[in-house]
Amino acid sequence: MSINKIVKNNVKIIGNGKQPMVFGHGYGCDQNMWRFITPAFEMDYQVILFDLVGSGNSDQSAYDFEKYSSLTGYAQDLIEMIVELNLSRVIFVGHSVNCIIGILAATERPDLFDKLVLIGPSPCYTNGDDYFGGFTKADIDELIETLDSNYLGWSSFITPIIIGNPELPEYAEELKNSFCSMNPNIAKHFAKVTFMGDNRADLENVSIPTLILQSHPDVIAPVRVGEFVNQQIKESKYVLLNSSGHCPHLTAPDQVVSSIESYLANRN
């Protein structure tokens, strides 16, 4: 892999196994959010961590507002990274918006992927006539307006809601600091792409065996959304975790690890 690719997505490779597991973080986060999950897989898999362009320690100068005006730009980065690393039979573990990025990448290049693990996926956050995404159009409009006018204030407000575990304030604080460390212009742009997108039609094109991990309650991606994703992806298994909030890989990592391990053992 060229040095530019490594820097662009801040790629880190650990683990002793041969089959690659690629972990993709959610909006406003970085690869450090996987620190409670990856140790369980380092013995048996090659673990690849990366930061989305514009997040974490990625190359901020590589952020192209036109390219990343949809999630396909990030999916292309993921495909390029996998190809450059000469990976095959990839197990992709995505959280939140990176679930959709993984779906788009796996749909375009199914030959590169072996399995998908989706934690808190949502293909569309806005309610429709026959679809429940969790937010009304007015909710999303207000969210975007608040983002534009007061991003730091919005970050302080939304992160405890995302974590959803008031007894674990340290994770809400960590997430807030992660949000606030982003370039505000990039953060606002990425938020609009994330919350205003509609990738429902892409779900039925997934041909890769898929595990869906759902928390309850999850304000960001409610149970009805996880069930919808499960219904639309033909080869998918749905697991309702005994956890709340949108970040079970932080707040209930043992459940996430055991669910993934069980799924991989059964599928293999």
BELSUL-V733047 format. One line per field, one symbol per residue. phi: phi as a letter, one per 30 degrees, with the letter a starting at -180 (. if undefined). psi: psi as a letter, one per 30 degrees, with the letter a starting at -180 (. if undefined). burial: 1 if it has 9 or more other ideal C-beta (glycine too) atoms within 8 Angstrom, else 0. A space follows every 10 residues. Layout:
BEGIN
phi: ???
psi: ???
burial: ???
END
This chain:
BEGIN
phi: .ddddddech dbbbjcdcdd ccccddeicb dddcddcded cddcbcccca ceejchcddd dddcddecdb ddddddeddd dddddhcbhd ccccchdddd edddddddbd ddccacbcci dbdadcdbeb bccjbddded ddedddedda dddddddddd dddibedbdd dddddddded ddeeddeddd dddddcdbce ddddddcceb cccbcadbdd bdeddddded ddcecbccbc ddacicbddc cbdddddddd eddddddd
psi: kleeeeeegh kkkllflekk jkkklakgaa fffgffeeff ffefljkkkl kkkflbglje ffjjeeegfl ffeeeeeeee eeeefhllhk jkjkkbffee eeeeefeeif ffkelkjjjh kjfkfkkaeg kjffkleeee eeeeeeeeei eeeeeeeeee eeegiffife eeeeeeeeef flkeeeeeee eeeeffljge ffeffkgkkk kkkklkkjee ilefeeeeee eejeikkkkj lilllfiffe fheeeeeeee eeeeeee.
burial: 0000110111 1010101011 1111110111 1011001100 1100111111 1111110111 0010000100 1011111111 1111101001 1111111111 1111111011 0110111111 1111111000 1011100011 0011011000 1001100111 1111100100 1111110110 0100011111 1111111011 0110010111 1111110111 1110111111 0110011110 1011111111 1110111011 10110000
END
